Amino acid sequence: MLSYSKLKSHPSKSLEEHLLNVACNCESFCKNLSINDKNLYTQISFFIGLCHDFAKSTTFFQEYLNDGKKSQLKNHGFLSAVFGYYVVKNYLSKNNISFDLDLSSLTYLVILRHHGDFKNISGTSGELNKVSLNHDLGEKQVENIKNNIKNNNGYDLRKFYETYDINLNDFINSYNDILDEIEESLDDIIFDENIENYFTLILLYSMLIDSDKIDASQTELFNRPNIPSDIVDLYKMKKFGLKSEGINCIREKAYHEINQKVPILDLNKHIYSIDLPTGSGKTLAAFNFALKLKKRIQEEKNFNPRIIYSLPFLSIIDQNEKVIRDVLHTDGIKDTNALLKHNYLSDMKYTTESNHNKELNLNNVRILIEGWNSEIIVTTFIQFFYSLISNKNRSLRKFHNMVNSIIILDEIQAVPYKYWNILNICLKKLANEFNCWIILMTATQPLIFSEENGEILPLISKDEYFTVFNRVNYNFNLEDMNLNDFKDFIIDEIVNNPEKDIMIVLNTIQSSKDVYTYIKERFEDQYENIIVDTVNGIVNISDTINLVYLSTNIIPKHRLSRINELKKEGKRKIIITTQLIEAGVDISVDIIYRDLAPIDSIIQTAGRCNRNNEKIKGEVNVISLINDKGRKFSRMVYDSILLSSTIDLLKKQESCSEKEFNLITSQEYNKILLKNGSQDKNLLKIIKELNLGKISSDFKLIEETVEKIDVFVNFDEESQLLWEKFNDMEKCENNFKKKELFLKIKAEFYNYIISISSKKFGSTNICNDWLGFIAPEDIARKYDIETGFIFEDDEEAFII
């Protein structure tokens, strides 16, 4: 392009080129969206890109870029934001455009924070107060730009902006008046309390920061691939054939019922539900529905929606992503721009059909992955919901790629009930105003949306399937039982049911370790040839029984190995675990004992009992365990309202069938929560007032009740190599290079990471402010192959 100045935005890029590239990227992003007022938003987003680095034209920034000369006056966010406000306001005025929202002020906020996170508008450190605090800084920068224009020294952007009908001299002369206007308009936004401000803000913001990062990193965006709408049908035919037997007949019926809804749906209805029992084939049914809905939207709405499949837990992310990947392989589709798995442990690899033999720069790969540049994204609730309700630059960057999507929210019951109201509001905005179609899937549908009021449309006749799925009987004994008494009781159960696989699900790591140790000791009294597998920690009791311990106390590498072993047939399984087993782990046992937990957790646990209806009816026994001080273990980990609501329902019955419990009891439970559970109303107020700096403390999908630290367990040869790479990386003085090196090993590195309570950490080595480590010479003292990390109290006993 023709450059009118010698100004630079980056060491090897002219400022004018960068401004225009970002503006054109923003414009292109917005043009490809199907939203209300698209033409206006497209023009505004172009101006935002054109203004976002305007203040890099000062001598102060250019000297910093060229000579490393540091000064507060090099900062470019504030003056660029003021300029953006001026440009958008002038455009709206010249074209007599009246709009419900103050797009000029939103432009100011977008540009102001494009290198950081959103802050509060109000308060002593809020953006409103900072307008006057930054007055002098901006004035000195304006004076500098004015002098550069006067001296004609090559630092002049007048002609560049004249091309777009923007008068730089008028802006310079109006600077003080503009600041007064900004203060008044920000004050109005606070009192307006209009949630539309928030969604417009994050849409414009996401397009700017994504465009900026793409241009600065010189990342190439690839064409979106075509995925056949019948690919799931072809996969099922290839894998299962025409015949279905037993539980597969029910899965097939559900699949076809959902499939048949696609051509008859009213596309003006945007929110759907799939309520099916665990193990009923929801993943394939929902994915098939999404692909066929995608085709219909393309044909009737003339845009191509992405598919976002979001789940609460990493373990089921891996499981469901593998199912979808296998489906795509049916048509030879194997690239990242077709299917992307995104979480904090994502592999930093990105492939397309056109670049199989070309290794992309790691920074380009990160930009593509974190921006969700793929046709199908499988991700966590953390990634999805924090991109919808957030103040974070990194999270909000992908919001514009969430717009116009088909969104599957699987295991939606995992969202804390106090956020039902805010999710109702935000998901409806996403659906109705940003043309998204949202599918909520679960065996225990929370009452986020009202079916009676028409907010959500069922895709399946759920009563029929819950009636047919009757794989287990529930037994409830809520009389408190001491943990020591339970140990003897469960031994009798194991002995009296010699052919049965038994799983014991406990609420704390310590109680699970105590029960595991007790059972193992009793087995040692009975059997001579007990062998511990030194690779994965499974205990082989004679040749017929596997004793397995599972919890977050075990490094992920060992957990995955144990779960894979449990899926194999042949040996009787005795499993002692914590609630991590609820997270979609695809194993099946005959009998479960579950320490008291909320209804939805009980149902999820029961999904591991007689999962495929391959045996006679399973048993799920709910009990209430207490410690020596009489305190319930359930009270240590679960919300009191969830537990009291559960107890009120369960104390009315001693036993019931799966169909009764899942269909009737779970519905009653959600009604009680909706009636008695308090909703987070403060969060909605924060969003409406754009006091976004408070979001991170008010919106937490995972509540950490104790402070934790990550610990690297240097257990084997592979971990030793990773630890050596990590230490070499730590010596690197270039922080950007250091981050790049860590991204290369991050997924493998975290296979050896466990999170431990800081209070129980003990004498483990500290590497830095976020990481501890267990050296090979400390393994015997700090990490047990069977039960994992050895807490401080147990460590002291070991030393004695």
Buried (B, 14 or more C-beta within 10 A) or exposed (E): EEEBBEBBBBEEBBBBBBBBBBBBBBBBBBEBBBBEEEEBBBBBBBBBBBBBBBBBBBBBBBBBBEEEEEEEBBBBBBBBBBBBBBBBBBBBEEEEEEEEBBBBBBBBBBBBBBBEBBBBBBEEEBBBBBBEEBBEBBBBBBEBBBEBBEEEEEBBBBEBBEEBEBBBEEBBEBBEEBBEBBBEBBBEBBEBEBBBBBBBBBBBBBBBBBBBBBBBBBBEBBEBBEBBBEBBBEBBEEEEEEEBEEBBEBBBBBBEBBBEBBEEBEEEBBBBBBBBBBBBBBBBBBBBBBBBBBBBBBEEEEEBBBBBBBBBBBBBBBBBBEBBBEBBEBBEBEBBBBBBBBBEBBBBEBBBBEBEEEEBEBBBBBBBBBBBBBBBBBBBBBBBBBBBBBBBBEBBBBBBBBBBBBBBBBBBBBBBBBBBBBBBBBBBBBBBBBBBBBBBBBBBBBBBBEEEEEBBBEBBEBEEBBBBBBBBBBBBBBEBBEBEEBBEEBBEBBEEBEEBBBBBBBBBBBBBBBBBBBBBEBBEEEEEEBEBBEEBBBBBBBEEBBBBBBBBBBBBBBBBBBBEBBEEEEBBBBBBBBBBBBBBBBBBBBBBBBBBBBBBBBBBBBBBBBBEBEBEBBBBBBBBBBBEEEEBBBBEBBBEBBBEBBBEBBEEEEBBBBBBBBBEBBBBBBEBBBEEBEBBEEBBEBBBBBBBBBBBEBBEBEEEEEEBBBBBBBBBEEBEEBBEBBEEBEEBEEEEEBBBBBBBBBBBBBBBBBEBBEEBBBEBBEBEEEBBBBBBEBBEBBBBBBBBBBBBEBBEEEEE
